[in-house]
Amino acid sequence: MTHWQPLDCHAHSTCSDGVLAPDEVCATAAGHGARGTVSDHVSRDVRFAVKSSDAFDAYTALIAHLPYRSAEFCSHDSLWRELSPEQLGRLTHRIGSLHAVPMDDGTLVRMFQRELPPGLTRDAYMARHLLAIETLADTMPIEIFAHPTLVPYELRELPAEELWREEDEVRLVAALKRNGICFEISNRYRAHLRLVQRAIDSGVRMSLGSDGHVLEQIGNLAWPLEIARSLGLGDDALYDPAVHGTRLG
């Protein structure tokens, strides 16, 4: 019997903001005892990214020989909408991320800005954040929701169980469940256990992701795998597109 290895569904190469070439990403993951995926940013709103349909064609041609090929799409950016089903189908799986949240006035609150805009309260922001997650899940052609609890820097200082009300967690999990999207157990942006348990109990499939950009991060799945196993998940239940398929068929 072949020895099972975890699949790192989410890591970046020099095609976006990583430091290793695509083949080096997979080799590095293998060095950590994992199977690797190249899943670079495909967005006009990320500084180092695949930024056009033509660039996407070049990217998918470059990684076509790899067993696991993905891309991370920003929900607020339009590029993913401009790609054809054939283009999207070149990937073994697709990842959606919430890197910015639209406000009522048309502005964006970004996950990597230091402070919330003046006058925007935590509760008002989180209401928009949950709506953006639901929109992402209901509209994006993805298999995995990356780093589900990523929020702007200012809110990361709060205890997660306080920031995320239980009714918020229920909405997040329900959005993933009704659309057949996996919850990423991210090594980089670690979700609190109450939410991970809620997702598992609701029947949402889990995926493992290092969100690695550098040598030390790529394929490092020790914490996500430990969490999955501690919450009762069998290894064969963790998402593998070769086993569980994709939403594109």
URJOUR-V612960 format. One record per residue. N is the residue number from 1. RES is the residue in one letter. NEAR is the number of other C-alpha atoms within 10 Angstrom. Layout:
BEGIN
N|RES|NEAR ; N|RES|NEAR
END
This chain:
BEGIN
1|M|3 ; 2|T|4 ; 3|H|4 ; 4|W|11 ; 5|Q|13 ; 6|P|25 ; 7|L|25 ; 8|D|29 ; 9|C|32 ; 10|H|32 ; 11|A|29 ; 12|H|28 ; 13|S|25 ; 14|T|17 ; 15|C|23 ; 16|S|22 ; 17|D|19 ; 18|G|23 ; 19|V|16 ; 20|L|20 ; 21|A|15 ; 22|P|24 ; 23|D|16 ; 24|E|17 ; 25|V|28 ; 26|C|24 ; 27|A|18 ; 28|T|22 ; 29|A|26 ; 30|A|19 ; 31|G|14 ; 32|H|18 ; 33|G|17 ; 34|A|22 ; 35|R|21 ; 36|G|31 ; 37|T|30 ; 38|V|31 ; 39|S|29 ; 40|D|28 ; 41|H|28 ; 42|V|27 ; 43|S|24 ; 44|R|17 ; 45|D|18 ; 46|V|16 ; 47|R|11 ; 48|F|16 ; 49|A|22 ; 50|V|26 ; 51|K|17 ; 52|S|16 ; 53|S|16 ; 54|D|10 ; 55|A|14 ; 56|F|20 ; 57|D|14 ; 58|A|14 ; 59|Y|17 ; 60|T|18 ; 61|A|11 ; 62|L|13 ; 63|I|20 ; 64|A|14 ; 65|H|10 ; 66|L|15 ; 67|P|14 ; 68|Y|23 ; 69|R|22 ; 70|S|25 ; 71|A|29 ; 72|E|26 ; 73|F|31 ; 74|C|23 ; 75|S|24 ; 76|H|19 ; 77|D|16 ; 78|S|13 ; 79|L|19 ; 80|W|22 ; 81|R|13 ; 82|E|10 ; 83|L|16 ; 84|S|10 ; 85|P|11 ; 86|E|9 ; 87|Q|13 ; 88|L|19 ; 89|G|15 ; 90|R|16 ; 91|L|19 ; 92|T|22 ; 93|H|27 ; 94|R|26 ; 95|I|26 ; 96|G|25 ; 97|S|22 ; 98|L|23 ; 99|H|21 ; 100|A|22 ; 101|V|24 ; 102|P|16 ; 103|M|15 ; 104|D|8 ; 105|D|6 ; 106|G|8 ; 107|T|10 ; 108|L|14 ; 109|V|20 ; 110|R|17 ; 111|M|19 ; 112|F|13 ; 113|Q|13 ; 114|R|11 ; 115|E|14 ; 116|L|17 ; 117|P|11 ; 118|P|6 ; 119|G|7 ; 120|L|12 ; 121|T|10 ; 122|R|12 ; 123|D|11 ; 124|A|11 ; 125|Y|19 ; 126|M|19 ; 127|A|11 ; 128|R|16 ; 129|H|20 ; 130|L|18 ; 131|L|17 ; 132|A|20 ; 133|I|22 ; 134|E|18 ; 135|T|14 ; 136|L|21 ; 137|A|26 ; 138|D|16 ; 139|T|11 ; 140|M|20 ; 141|P|22 ; 142|I|25 ; 143|E|27 ; 144|I|29 ; 145|F|25 ; 146|A|26 ; 147|H|23 ; 148|P|22 ; 149|T|21 ; 150|L|19 ; 151|V|23 ; 152|P|20 ; 153|Y|15 ; 154|E|14 ; 155|L|18 ; 156|R|13 ; 157|E|9 ; 158|L|11 ; 159|P|10 ; 160|A|17 ; 161|E|14 ; 162|E|8 ; 163|L|17 ; 164|W|19 ; 165|R|12 ; 166|E|14 ; 167|E|9 ; 168|D|17 ; 169|E|19 ; 170|V|15 ; 171|R|15 ; 172|L|22 ; 173|V|26 ; 174|A|18 ; 175|A|21 ; 176|L|25 ; 177|K|18 ; 178|R|11 ; 179|N|18 ; 180|G|19 ; 181|I|26 ; 182|C|24 ; 183|F|26 ; 184|E|30 ; 185|I|27 ; 186|S|26 ; 187|N|22 ; 188|R|17 ; 189|Y|17 ; 190|R|17 ; 191|A|19 ; 192|H|14 ; 193|L|14 ; 194|R|13 ; 195|L|22 ; 196|V|23 ; 197|Q|16 ; 198|R|15 ; 199|A|22 ; 200|I|17 ; 201|D|12 ; 202|S|14 ; 203|G|15 ; 204|V|22 ; 205|R|22 ; 206|M|23 ; 207|S|27 ; 208|L|29 ; 209|G|30 ; 210|S|28 ; 211|D|26 ; 212|G|27 ; 213|H|20 ; 214|V|17 ; 215|L|15 ; 216|E|11 ; 217|Q|17 ; 218|I|33 ; 219|G|33 ; 220|N|26 ; 221|L|26 ; 222|A|15 ; 223|W|16 ; 224|P|22 ; 225|L|23 ; 226|E|11 ; 227|I|16 ; 228|A|22 ; 229|R|12 ; 230|S|10 ; 231|L|14 ; 232|G|10 ; 233|L|16 ; 234|G|11 ; 235|D|13 ; 236|D|12 ; 237|A|13 ; 238|L|20 ; 239|Y|24 ; 240|D|20 ; 241|P|16 ; 242|A|11 ; 243|V|10 ; 244|H|12 ; 245|G|13 ; 246|T|21 ; 247|R|14 ; 248|L|14 ; 249|G|5
END
